[in-house]
Amino acid sequence: MRKSGMKALIALVAVLVLAVAGILLVAMRYHIVDFKLYPKNVQVLDLTEKEISVDHYEKLRAVLPECTIHWNVPFQGKTVDNETKELTVTELTDEDVEALAYLPQLQKVNAKDCR
């Protein structure tokens, strides 16, 4: 093999080794959920500025069970802070009722004019 071919092979192997090392380093420190990185040792995660789905939230709960996650719950075409204590509704679907389960601080639902 020529010197230039050997140099190219060595460079390729070096790039591959660095790529694998980088991937391992990331995998040791982070969880990857839907192509987003989350630190493994995080205690509190504030996602209120992000729009995430219930499915994404459930995946995060699975990999970060001890973490407190602040997020906005999809509810009736908008989002509601998961720390909401009171809501007013005029109608509720089965999907809406399921979403209420993601509001652990909810104490009161004003449904006076609910259909």
Backbone torsions as a table, in degrees:
resi	resn	phi	psi	omega
1	MET	NA	138.9	179.4
2	ARG	-70.2	161.4	179.2
3	LYS	-61.8	-42.2	-178.2
4	SER	-66.5	-37.2	177.1
5	GLY	-67.4	-39.2	178.8
6	MET	-66.7	-41.4	178.3
7	LYS	-62.8	-41.9	179.9
8	ALA	-64.4	-41.6	178.8
9	LEU	-64.2	-43.4	178.3
10	ILE	-63.0	-42.5	178.7
11	ALA	-63.0	-42.3	178.9
12	LEU	-63.1	-45.2	178.8
13	VAL	-62.8	-40.8	179.4
14	ALA	-63.2	-43.0	178.5
15	VAL	-63.0	-42.7	179.4
16	LEU	-64.1	-42.5	179.3
17	VAL	-63.3	-43.1	178.7
18	LEU	-65.3	-39.5	178.8
19	ALA	-63.9	-45.7	178.9
20	VAL	-63.4	-42.1	178.7
21	ALA	-62.3	-41.4	178.0
22	GLY	-63.4	-43.1	178.9
23	ILE	-63.4	-43.0	178.5
24	LEU	-64.1	-40.3	178.9
25	LEU	-62.9	-44.2	177.9
26	VAL	-63.8	-44.5	-178.5
27	ALA	-64.2	-30.1	179.1
28	MET	-73.8	-30.1	-173.5
29	ARG	-104.7	-18.7	-173.3
30	TYR	-132.8	151.5	166.0
31	HIS	-94.5	142.7	175.7
32	ILE	-108.7	118.0	179.4
33	VAL	-125.2	116.4	-179.3
34	ASP	50.9	46.6	176.9
35	PHE	65.0	22.1	175.5
36	LYS	-120.7	143.6	-178.0
37	LEU	-95.4	136.0	176.7
38	TYR	-133.6	127.5	-179.2
39	PRO	-58.0	138.0	-178.4
40	LYS	-67.0	-30.8	-174.7
41	ASN	-99.4	14.9	-176.7
42	VAL	-68.0	136.3	179.7
43	GLN	-96.9	-35.8	-179.9
44	VAL	-134.1	131.1	-179.0
45	LEU	-123.9	118.0	-179.3
46	ASP	-102.5	106.2	179.5
47	LEU	-111.3	21.7	-176.7
48	THR	-67.6	-20.6	177.3
49	GLU	-87.8	-6.3	-179.0
50	LYS	-107.5	152.2	174.4
51	GLU	-101.6	111.1	179.9
52	ILE	-123.0	154.5	-180.0
53	SER	-88.0	166.7	175.1
54	VAL	-61.1	-39.3	179.5
55	ASP	-60.7	-44.3	178.6
56	HIS	-63.5	-43.5	177.5
57	TYR	-58.6	-45.3	-179.8
58	GLU	-61.8	-39.4	177.4
59	LYS	-64.3	-41.6	177.2
60	LEU	-62.8	-43.5	178.6
61	ARG	-58.8	-37.6	-178.5
62	ALA	-66.7	-39.6	-177.4
63	VAL	-92.0	-17.4	179.4
64	LEU	-128.9	61.9	-173.7
65	PRO	-63.8	-25.8	-178.3
66	GLU	-92.1	-3.8	-175.9
67	CYS	-87.1	139.2	172.4
68	THR	-86.7	120.9	-177.6
69	ILE	-111.3	119.9	174.5
70	HIS	-97.2	127.3	-177.4
71	TRP	-155.7	169.8	177.5
72	ASN	-103.4	120.2	-175.5
73	VAL	-83.0	127.8	174.8
74	PRO	-63.3	126.1	-177.0
75	PHE	-151.8	118.0	176.2
76	GLN	53.3	45.6	175.4
77	GLY	80.9	1.3	175.1
78	LYS	-135.2	-163.8	177.1
79	THR	-126.9	152.9	-178.9
80	VAL	-130.3	132.4	178.0
81	ASP	-56.1	133.6	-176.4
82	ASN	-67.0	-8.7	177.0
83	GLU	-99.2	11.5	178.8
84	THR	-58.5	137.0	-179.1
85	LYS	-104.8	-19.9	-176.5
86	GLU	-145.9	138.9	178.8
87	LEU	-133.4	150.0	170.8
88	THR	-117.5	129.1	179.8
89	VAL	-129.8	150.2	175.9
90	THR	-111.5	-13.9	172.7
91	GLU	-157.5	154.5	179.9
92	LEU	-136.5	129.2	172.7
93	THR	-99.2	171.7	175.5
94	ASP	-59.6	-37.7	179.0
95	GLU	-64.3	-39.4	177.7
96	ASP	-62.9	-43.0	-179.7
97	VAL	-62.7	-40.1	177.0
98	GLU	-63.2	-38.9	-179.5
99	ALA	-65.2	-31.4	179.8
100	LEU	-59.6	-27.0	178.9
101	ALA	-64.3	-19.5	179.8
102	TYR	-90.9	10.0	177.5
103	LEU	-115.3	76.7	-172.7
104	PRO	-65.3	-21.6	-179.5
105	GLN	-89.2	-5.7	-175.8
106	LEU	-60.5	123.9	-178.9
107	GLN	-114.5	-26.9	-174.3
108	LYS	-143.3	133.1	173.1
109	VAL	-120.6	113.5	177.6
110	ASN	-84.3	108.8	-177.2
111	ALA	-124.5	31.5	-175.9
112	LYS	-54.1	-45.9	-178.4
113	ASP	-102.6	24.5	-175.6
114	CYS	-73.7	137.9	175.5
115	ARG	-101.2	NA	NA
